[in-house]
Every structure is written in structure tokens, then in C-alpha cells.
């Protein structure tokens, strides 16, 4: 990319240099949603992405008087955001999903005590992805909705931090190798090498077909039908109906519990106790549902889990039920349901 600021950006930048905070907000607003999604890809956590975005904007506000306007604002902001995330990654352990932790549990095995929530990947609201058309530029290797799918986010967390940054900047955001080298203060040759290693690692971990490709092949009506039948089977406690909707080697996990289960019959057996109500939802560019458990003391159904679904053809292949009801408002979901 070449060139400098647009006339509007230059006008706003001049106002920022005079201390105009509202001008700064208007200057960075077009980039806010995409920067937040970038921080989420880097960190695997909605909460950490919130903190990283705020730190990015604070650093940008402080540094803008020294920004000469000779380059584009977008790569400059991504350079700040990426370094904020690299600093954060240096201070904490990587995040993952329960399926990365050992063998699947036996039927009926107790999930045990939850692990610290800070070790788990968190779901991401489609409302905050900030995508208009839903696709990246032709130079990108991944569609931008593909780049928030759970499998992709989980694969990213296995990469060393700088490899992760290189792959996201090149293959998701479509920066050139030269631009990425400038953002990370390294050489183009090192960017090419890191990108090759990162691609090999991610390709080994993500499914051959993305969820976006699967959803497009099914069509919106079919996807809605699958999710509605899935929620209905759970609500009615219909074990047979649920089993018919699941892939034979389906997996079910409940972070922050490390325990997870595999197998159609094993998972369907959990439906034998119909104590939930469900609402359809969306998360990570995938179909999802919100589970509410009956609370006899309050006489209401209370938010319990946001479950992200991965489909394989017409069947549900992966279920990741995030037991974090405090996140419901971020997904536009109520905290409770009446009887």
C-alpha cells in the first residue's frame, strides 16, 4: 500500500494535534471493530481483546502528534495493536479449548472442578466482528468470517506469538510482506519464513472445509432448521432425536471444565434430563444457541451456557458450550427467561 492520509483524515489529525478528543474518536472509529477482531485473533479472549483495544487507542492517542501522515493510518494502527498483543502474550499462558487437553471422558464421568477461566478461548460475538460484506480482500488467504471460527482461533493459539502475528497480518488482513516486516521491525525474508511455518501448523489443525463453506453449501434455511431441531431435542429430552442430529464422532466440551466427550450416543444421553430452554444465537461466524437452566428458587430459567456449533453436512459435529453466562449481554441475549 502507498500514499498518505485522506483529506478527511488529515483534517481530523490536525484537530487531534490541537487536543480535540472527539476528532480522535472520529479518526479511529472506522478501524475500531476490525482492530478489536485482530486483538481477539491474537489473544483468543474477548475480555483480553477489550483491554488490548483500549491500550491500543491510548497508545495511538499519545503517539499521534508524532505521526507524520506520510503513510496510511491503517498499518500504523495495526502496528500498535499487534505490539500491544505481543506484550500481553509475553505475560501469560496460551489459551486453548478442552479438546486439546487429553483424552475424551467416559460416559457418565463427572466433569470435575472448572479450571481457571483465563486458560480457555472465549467466544466472539458476530455483532462485534464489524464485517460489512463478510469477505476479505482478494489478497487474503482467509475470509474474515473464517478467521474468527473457533477452529481457526484455536489453531492460532498453538503458534508462537510472532508467527501468529505474521499469519494474521498477511493471510487475514492482507498486508504485504514488506508492510508486515516494517510493523514487526524485521526483514521480509524472516516474514516469509515465519509465514510458511505458521501456515503448515494451522493447516494441520483446521478442518479441510471451513464452517463458512459448510454454511453456504447448506443455505440459511437448512442451517436454521438444524439448529431448531437440535434445540427442540434438548428441550424435550428426546435422546433419539438428538442422536439423529449428531455426527457419529461428535464432540462436546464445556469450558471452563477441562473434561470433554466424544461419540453420538454418549453425548445424546445428556439430553435425558430436560431442564433447559434455548434461544438461537450466533458466535464466531457459526450457528450457536443460548442455554437457560431452570432455577426452582427463582422460578425462572437462568442463563447458563453459550454453545457454539460446528456442522458437518447436515449433522452437528462439534459443540462447545461456554459456561460463561456473564457474556450473554455481549451477544444480545437476555440473562433469564420466564417459564
N, C-alpha and C positions, 0 to 999 in steps of 0.2 A: 504494500500500500504506500502511496505517496501523497504529497500535498500537505496542507495545513488545516487550520480551523475554518469552519464555515463562517460567513459574516455574522450569523446569529451567535455562534459560539464565541467569536472574538468579542462581540458586544457584551455578552454575559461575562466573559473573562475579565474585561476591563472593569465591569461593575464589581466583580468579586475582589479585584485588587484594591478597590476603594472600600472594602469591608462589607459589601452587600451580601448578607447571608441568604436572602431569598433568591438572588441571582445564582448563587452556588447551587441551591436546590434545583433550580430550573436547568442549570447546565448539566448536572449529573443524572437528572431524573430519567432521560431516555435509556440510560445504561443500568439503572438500579436493579431491575428484575433479572437481567442476564448476568450481572455481577453476583447477585445472590445465588443463582443456579450454579455459577462457576465455583463459588465457595463451597456449596453443597457437594459438588462432584469431588472437589479436593478433600473435603473433610468427612463426608458421609453422614453428617449430622445437621438437622435443621437448626437446632439451637446454636451449634458452633458456627453455622453459616450466618445466622443473625449477628453474632458477635463479630465475625470476620468482616462482614459488610460494614458494620458501624466503624470498626477500626480502619477499614479502607477509606471510607468517606472522611474520617477525621484526618488521616494522613494526607489525603488529597487536598483538603481544605488548607492545611498548613503548608503544603508544598506548592499550591497553585501560583502564588506570587512568583515562584522561580520557574514556572512552566513557560517556556518562551513562545509556545504556539507554532514552533517550526514543524512539529509533527502532528499526527492525529491524536485526538483526545482519547479515543477508544483504547489503543495499545498502551498508552500511558496509564490509564486507569487499571487495565488488566495486569500491568506490571506491578502496580501497588498491591492489588488484590492477591495476586499469586504469591508475592513475598510475605504478605500477612499470613496466608495459609501455610506456607513453608515454615514460618516461625511457629505457628500453632502446632504443626505436626511434629516439630522437634521437641515439643514439651509433653507429648502424650503418646499413649499406645495407639495402634491402629484399631479401627472398628471393623466388625465383621457381622455375619449372620450365624445363627445357631448351627446351620447345616455345615459350617466349617469346623465345628467342634466335635470330633469323634464320631462314633457310630450312632445309628438311629436307636431310639429306645424300644424296649419290648412292649407288646400290647399291655395296657393297664399300668405301665410303670409310672410312678409318681414323678412329676417334673422337678421336684426338689425345690430348693430355695433359688430365687432370682439372683443372677449376677448383677454387678453394678451396671446401671443403665449406660454409663459412659463407654462401655466396651462394644455397644451394639450400633449398627447402622440404624438410622431413623428414616421413616417415610417422608416423602416430599409432596406438598400439595400441588396438584395441577394448576390451581388458581395462581400460584406464585411463579410458575415456570416462565411466564412472560413471553410466550410464543404467539405470534400472530398467525402466520401461515403454517407453523408447525415443522418447517423444514430448515435445514442449514443451507449455506451457500453451496454451489456445485463442487467447490474445492474441499469440502469437509467429507471425512470418511463415514461419520455417523450422523444420522438425522438428530436434531436436537432433542426430540422426544425419546429417541432410542438412548440418548446419552443421560437420561435420568432413570431408565429402567433399573429395577433392583439388581438384576444380574450384572449389569454393566457397572453400577456403583460398587457392588461387592467385589468385582474383579479389579477395579481401580485400587481398592484399599490394599490389595496384595502387592502393589508396585511400590518400589522406593519412591520417596516424595518427589524428587526431581523428575524421575521418569513419568510419574503421574502427571506432573505439570506439563511436561513436554507433549504427552499424548493428548491431553485435553486441549492445549493451546493449538496444536497442529490439526488433530483429527476431528475435533468438535467445533472449535472456534475458527478454524481455517486461517490462522496466522501463517505467514511464510516462515521457512526455516531461519531466514535472516532476522525477521522480527522476533521470533522466539529466542534466538541467540542473544539479541540485544536486551530482551526482557530479563533473561536469566544470567546475563553477564558471562557468556561463554562463547564458544565457536560454533559455526554452522556444522562442522564435522562432528562435534560432540552431540549436537541436536539430532543429526541423522542416526548416529549410533544408538543414542538413548531411545529414539522413536522405534527403531527396529526391535530392540529388546522388549520394549513396552507392548508393542503390537503382538509379538509372539506370546507373551504372558497372558494378555487379555483374550486373545483368540482361543487359547486353551481352556478358558474358564467360562466364556459366554456361550449360550446355545447357538447352534448354527443359524437358526431363524430368530430374528428379534420378535418381541411382542408386537411391535408396530406392524411388522409384516403379517403376523398371525391375525391381528385385529382387522387389518384391511382385507385380508382374504375372507374373513367370516362376514364382515359387514356389521354395522351398528345394531341392526335389529336382532341378528343372531347372538351377538355378544350380550345384549340386554336380556335376551331370553335365557341364556345360560346362567347369568348372574341371578335372575329372578327365580329360576328353578332351584338353584343352589341355596339361596336364602330360604326359600319355602321349605326345602327338605330339612334344613336345620331347625326351622321354627316348629315344624310338625313332628320332629323326632323320627323322620322316616329314613331309617338306616339304608334300606334297599334303594330308595330313590337317590340318596346321596351317593352311594357306591356306584350307581349307574352313571353319575356325572363325573367321576374321578378317573384319572389315568391309572393304570394298574400299578405303576411305581410312583404314585403321587407322594409328595412330602408335605408335612405340616409342622410349623415351628411357631413359638410364642415368645419372642424376645420381650422382656429381659431374662426369660428362662433359657438355659443352655440346652435343655432337652428338646429333641425333635423326633418325629415319627415318619416312617415310610410304609407305603402299602395301602391300596384302596380299602381293603376290609378293616385294617387296623384303624385307619382314620375315620371311616364311616361309623364305626362303633361308638365314637364320641357323641354322635347325634342322638343316642338313645335317651338322653335327658333333656327334653325340650324346655329350657328355661330362658331362652333368648328371644329377642326381637331384632330385626335387621333393617338397615337402610342402605340403599346403593350409594356408592361413593366412587371417587377417582383418586389415585395416588401414583406417583412415579410414571405417569403416562399409561397406567394399566387400570383395568377394572378392579374395584375394591368394594368392600362392604363394611359397615359400621355395626358392631355387635353391642347390644344392650342387655345386661343381665337383670333378671327380676330381683328386686330388693324388697322382701316382705315387710321390713321395718318402715320403709318409706312408702310402700305401696306403689312403686313406680319402677320402670326399667331404667337402670343407670348405665352410662357409657362404660364399656369395658375394654374393647379392642377395636383397632382399625386393621382390617385384614386385606392385604394386597394379594391379588390373584394373578397367576401366570397360566395362560391357556396353551394347550397343545391340541390343535384341531378343535373339536367340539367338547373336549374334556378339560377339567381343571387339573393342571399338572403340579403347581406349587401354591401353597397357602402360607403366608407369613402374617400372623396375627400379632400386631404390635400392641402389647398390653400397656398402652400409654394414653389413657382417656383424657389427660390434660391437653393433648394435641387436637382434640376434636374441633375446637373453635377455628383452628387454622385451616381446617378442611371444610368449613361451612356447615358443621354438624352440631346438632343440639347435644347438650350434656345429659339429657334424660328424656324419656318418652312416657306418656301417660298409658295406663292399662289399655 
